[in-house]
Amino acid sequence: MAKLPFVFGPIAGVAPGHEFRNRLELHGAGVHAQTQAGISARQGEGAASIVLSGGYEDDVDFGDVIIYTGRGGRSAESNRQVADQTLTGANLELVRNCTAGLPLRVTRKIEGRSGSFYRYDGLYRVASYWAELGKSGHRVWRFRLELLPAGLLTDGGPSVAESNSPNLFEAAEPVLAYGPAPRRASTVLRVVRDTAVSRRVKALHDYRCQVCGVQLRGAVPYAEAAHIRPLGAPHHGPDALANVLCLCANHHVLFDLGSFGINDNLQLLGLPGRLITQKKHVVGTDFLAYHRGHFYEPLADGKPS
């Protein structure tokens, strides 16, 4: 069987609602690379797709929102958990989707009157993850998956934060699933865009901030790709390595707000120190100049900028 390329996001020619007779057809179309496993993931890169087939007793499917159970610890005979799950392997790659904003293709197995088939149902984001005791008393990892609006892509497409939809991920979930406490739908979401360029700049700097040198760590390291000249109108900055910095969340926000800038000699402006560099990552001085001209506001304290 030919090895298919590992692709995040939509597959050309396959729209939500597309039906497949079996797992081999799913594989052949490039929707799900595994012919048996429910999670298609690659170590260190993330998970590209999952298939919901009713295999895990703790899964809950509300349609637009899925509470998905990670891999491991299940008896193939009884479909019940017989051991604790660990945050390793494919489960860890789902965490990477959450921290990096990588989309996840979701396919459901449908049981019909004349037999079963598989239906591709679009792209979801991994909104959060946690561990808890499952129905069988074993520790499982849960992942909240939320449907992305049609046409919302990651590589070069609009981000979640750029959407004007007032109820972007409002889930039609039963009230009893939450208990008696009142809830309000939230539209404050993390940016989903995470391009190959963004992933490369993080890898080159080992997820360490180029300002403070800190590497944030949870189950996997976390950093953010900050575009020096912003993408999209009216700035039209390119998604190129020379236009991207690897920053921690705090310094990303401060940079976007213009709290500090960077001189052409890479000396920080508004903060002490110098930008941390890596020889394979050359920052474009024209982009730095654009940021200084459009965003950086030196403090009115008499200090030279």
C-alpha positions as CSV (number, residue, x, y, z in Angstrom):
1,M,0.0,0.0,0.0
2,A,1.5,3.4,-1.0
3,K,2.5,5.7,1.7
4,L,0.4,8.9,1.5
5,P,1.8,12.4,2.4
6,F,1.0,13.6,5.9
7,V,-1.4,16.5,5.4
8,F,-3.2,18.8,7.9
9,G,-6.5,20.4,6.9
10,P,-8.8,19.7,4.0
11,I,-8.2,17.1,1.3
12,A,-8.7,18.4,-2.3
13,G,-11.9,17.0,-3.7
14,V,-13.3,15.8,-0.4
15,A,-16.0,18.0,1.1
16,P,-17.8,17.5,4.4
17,G,-20.6,14.9,3.9
18,H,-18.5,12.8,1.5
19,E,-19.2,9.1,2.1
20,F,-16.8,6.1,1.9
21,R,-17.7,2.5,1.9
22,N,-14.9,1.4,4.1
23,R,-11.6,2.3,5.7
24,L,-9.6,1.4,2.6
25,E,-11.5,4.0,0.6
26,L,-10.8,6.6,3.4
27,H,-7.1,5.7,3.1
28,G,-7.1,5.8,-0.6
29,A,-8.6,9.3,-0.6
30,G,-6.0,10.6,1.8
31,V,-8.6,11.5,4.5
32,H,-7.3,9.0,7.1
33,A,-3.9,7.4,6.7
34,Q,-4.5,4.5,9.1
35,T,-6.6,1.5,8.0
36,Q,-7.3,0.4,11.6
37,A,-6.2,3.0,14.2
38,G,-8.6,5.7,15.1
39,I,-6.0,8.4,15.3
40,S,-3.7,9.3,12.4
41,A,-0.7,11.1,13.9
42,R,3.0,11.5,13.3
43,Q,5.5,11.9,16.2
44,G,6.5,15.4,16.8
45,E,4.1,16.9,14.2
46,G,0.6,16.4,15.5
47,A,-2.5,14.4,14.5
48,A,-4.1,14.9,11.1
49,S,-7.3,13.0,11.5
50,I,-9.5,10.7,13.6
51,V,-12.3,8.2,12.9
52,L,-15.2,8.0,15.3
53,S,-16.4,4.4,15.3
54,G,-17.9,3.9,18.7
55,G,-14.8,2.1,20.0
56,Y,-14.4,4.0,23.3
57,E,-17.2,4.0,25.9
58,D,-16.3,7.4,27.2
59,D,-16.7,9.3,23.9
60,V,-19.6,11.8,23.7
61,D,-20.6,13.2,20.3
62,F,-22.8,16.3,20.2
63,G,-22.1,16.9,16.5
64,D,-20.4,20.3,16.5
65,V,-18.7,19.4,19.8
66,I,-17.1,16.1,20.5
67,I,-15.6,14.9,23.8
68,Y,-13.1,12.5,22.4
69,T,-11.3,9.8,24.4
70,G,-7.6,9.3,23.6
71,R,-5.9,6.0,22.6
72,G,-4.9,3.1,24.8
73,G,-6.0,0.9,27.6
74,R,-9.1,-0.5,25.8
75,S,-10.0,-4.2,25.5
76,A,-10.6,-5.1,21.8
77,E,-13.1,-7.8,22.9
78,S,-15.3,-5.7,25.3
79,N,-14.6,-2.2,24.1
80,R,-14.1,-1.3,27.8
81,Q,-11.2,0.4,29.4
82,V,-9.0,-2.1,31.3
83,A,-6.0,0.1,32.0
84,D,-5.1,3.7,32.4
85,Q,-4.2,5.8,29.4
86,T,-1.0,7.8,29.2
87,L,-0.2,11.2,27.6
88,T,2.1,9.6,25.1
89,G,2.1,8.6,21.4
90,A,-1.0,9.7,19.5
91,N,-2.5,11.3,22.6
92,L,0.5,13.6,23.0
93,E,0.1,14.5,19.3
94,L,-3.5,15.6,19.9
95,V,-2.0,17.9,22.6
96,R,0.3,19.3,20.0
97,N,-2.8,20.1,17.9
98,C,-4.2,22.0,20.8
99,T,-1.1,24.1,21.5
100,A,-0.2,24.7,17.9
101,G,-3.7,25.3,16.5
102,L,-3.5,22.4,14.0
103,P,-6.8,21.4,12.5
104,L,-8.1,17.8,12.7
105,R,-10.1,16.0,10.1
106,V,-13.1,14.1,11.6
107,T,-14.8,11.1,10.0
108,R,-17.7,9.2,11.6
109,K,-18.7,5.6,11.1
110,I,-22.4,5.5,10.3
111,E,-24.6,2.5,11.0
112,G,-27.3,2.3,8.4
113,R,-30.1,-0.1,7.6
114,S,-28.1,-1.7,4.8
115,G,-24.8,-1.7,6.6
116,S,-22.2,0.7,7.8
117,F,-20.2,3.4,5.9
118,Y,-17.9,6.3,6.8
119,R,-18.8,10.0,6.4
120,Y,-16.2,12.8,6.4
121,D,-17.6,15.6,8.6
122,G,-15.0,18.4,8.2
123,L,-12.3,20.1,10.3
124,Y,-12.3,20.4,14.0
125,R,-10.0,22.1,16.5
126,V,-8.7,20.6,19.7
127,A,-9.9,23.2,22.1
128,S,-8.7,21.7,25.4
129,Y,-7.6,18.4,27.0
130,W,-7.7,16.9,30.5
131,A,-7.5,13.6,32.4
132,E,-10.3,12.0,34.4
133,L,-11.6,8.6,35.5
134,G,-13.7,7.0,32.8
135,K,-16.8,4.8,33.1
136,S,-14.7,1.8,33.9
137,G,-12.7,3.5,36.6
138,H,-9.5,3.9,34.7
139,R,-7.8,7.2,33.9
140,V,-8.4,8.4,30.4
141,W,-7.4,11.5,28.4
142,R,-10.3,13.6,27.1
143,F,-10.1,16.1,24.2
144,R,-12.8,18.7,23.5
145,L,-13.1,19.0,19.7
146,E,-15.0,21.9,18.2
147,L,-16.2,22.2,14.6
148,L,-14.4,24.8,12.5
149,P,-16.7,26.9,10.2
150,A,-16.6,25.9,6.6
151,G,-13.7,27.5,4.7
152,L,-11.6,28.2,7.8
153,L,-8.1,27.0,7.0
154,T,-4.8,27.2,8.7
155,D,-2.1,27.6,6.1
156,G,-2.7,31.0,4.6
157,G,-6.4,31.1,5.5
158,P,-8.2,33.3,8.0
159,S,-7.7,32.6,11.7
160,V,-10.4,32.1,14.3
161,A,-9.5,35.4,15.8
162,E,-10.2,37.2,12.5
163,S,-13.8,35.8,12.2
164,N,-16.7,38.2,12.8
165,S,-19.1,35.4,13.6
166,P,-20.9,36.2,16.8
167,N,-21.4,32.6,17.9
168,L,-18.4,30.9,16.3
169,F,-18.4,27.8,18.4
170,E,-21.6,27.9,20.3
171,A,-22.4,24.2,21.0
172,A,-25.9,22.8,21.0
173,E,-25.1,20.6,24.0
174,P,-27.7,19.3,26.6
175,V,-27.9,21.6,29.6
176,L,-27.5,18.5,31.9
177,A,-24.0,17.9,30.5
178,Y,-22.8,21.0,32.3
179,G,-24.8,20.8,35.6
180,P,-26.8,23.6,37.1
181,A,-24.3,26.5,36.8
182,P,-25.2,29.0,34.1
183,R,-23.0,29.2,31.0
184,R,-22.4,31.7,28.3
185,A,-21.1,31.0,24.8
186,S,-17.6,32.4,24.4
187,T,-16.2,33.7,21.2
188,V,-12.7,34.6,22.6
189,L,-10.6,31.9,20.9
190,R,-7.0,31.3,20.2
191,V,-5.6,31.9,16.7
192,V,-5.8,28.7,14.7
193,R,-3.4,29.7,11.9
194,D,-0.2,27.7,12.3
195,T,1.7,27.5,9.0
196,A,4.7,25.5,8.0
197,V,6.8,28.7,8.4
198,S,5.4,29.2,11.9
199,R,6.3,25.6,12.9
200,R,9.8,25.9,11.4
201,V,10.7,29.1,13.4
202,K,9.6,27.4,16.6
203,A,11.7,24.3,15.8
204,L,14.8,26.4,14.9
205,H,14.6,28.1,18.3
206,D,13.6,25.0,20.2
207,Y,10.4,26.8,21.3
208,R,12.5,29.4,23.2
209,C,11.5,33.0,23.2
210,Q,13.9,35.2,21.2
211,V,13.5,38.0,23.8
212,C,13.7,36.3,27.1
213,G,15.0,32.8,26.2
214,V,12.3,31.0,28.1
215,Q,10.8,27.7,26.8
216,L,7.3,27.2,28.1
217,R,6.5,23.6,28.8
218,G,3.4,21.6,29.5
219,A,3.0,18.1,28.0
220,V,4.8,19.6,25.0
221,P,6.9,22.8,24.6
222,Y,4.9,25.9,23.6
223,A,5.9,29.1,21.8
224,E,4.1,31.5,19.4
225,A,5.1,32.6,15.9
226,A,4.9,36.4,15.8
227,H,4.7,38.1,12.4
228,I,6.8,41.3,12.4
229,R,4.8,42.9,9.6
230,P,1.3,41.5,10.1
231,L,-0.4,39.4,7.6
232,G,-3.5,40.6,5.7
233,A,-4.9,44.0,5.0
234,P,-3.7,46.7,5.4
235,H,-0.2,45.5,6.2
236,H,0.1,42.6,3.8
237,G,3.2,41.1,5.4
238,P,4.4,37.8,4.0
239,D,4.3,34.4,5.8
240,A,8.0,34.1,5.4
241,L,10.7,33.1,7.8
242,A,12.4,36.5,7.7
243,N,9.1,38.1,8.8
244,V,8.5,35.8,11.8
245,L,9.8,35.7,15.4
246,C,9.6,32.9,17.9
247,L,8.2,34.4,21.1
248,C,6.6,33.4,24.4
249,A,3.0,34.4,24.8
250,N,3.8,37.5,27.0
251,H,6.4,39.0,24.6
252,H,4.2,38.2,21.6
253,V,1.4,40.3,23.0
254,L,3.8,43.1,24.0
255,F,5.4,43.1,20.5
256,D,2.0,43.3,18.8
257,L,1.0,46.1,21.1
258,G,4.1,48.1,20.2
259,S,5.5,48.0,23.8
260,F,8.9,47.2,22.4
261,G,10.6,47.2,19.0
262,I,13.8,45.9,17.5
263,N,16.6,47.9,15.9
264,D,18.3,46.8,12.7
265,N,21.3,45.7,14.8
266,L,18.8,43.5,16.7
267,Q,19.1,45.6,19.9
268,L,15.8,45.6,21.7
269,L,14.0,49.0,22.0
270,G,11.9,49.6,25.1
271,L,13.4,46.5,26.8
272,P,17.0,45.7,27.8
273,G,19.0,43.2,25.8
274,R,19.3,42.0,22.3
275,L,17.2,39.7,20.1
276,I,18.4,36.1,20.5
277,T,19.3,34.8,17.0
278,Q,19.9,31.5,15.2
279,K,22.1,31.2,12.2
280,K,19.4,29.5,10.0
281,H,16.9,32.3,10.9
282,V,17.8,35.6,9.4
283,V,15.3,38.4,10.4
284,G,14.5,40.9,7.7
285,T,15.5,44.4,8.7
286,D,12.8,45.9,6.4
287,F,10.2,44.1,8.4
288,L,11.7,45.4,11.7
289,A,11.7,48.9,10.3
290,Y,8.0,48.5,9.3
291,H,7.1,47.4,12.9
292,R,9.0,50.3,14.4
293,G,7.3,52.7,12.0
294,H,3.8,51.4,12.5
295,F,3.6,49.8,16.0
296,Y,6.5,50.7,18.3
297,E,5.9,53.7,20.6
298,P,8.9,54.7,22.8
299,L,7.9,55.7,26.3
300,A,7.9,59.4,26.9
301,D,10.7,59.2,29.5
302,G,13.5,61.0,27.7
303,K,15.4,57.8,27.0
304,P,16.7,57.4,23.5
305,S,15.1,54.8,21.4
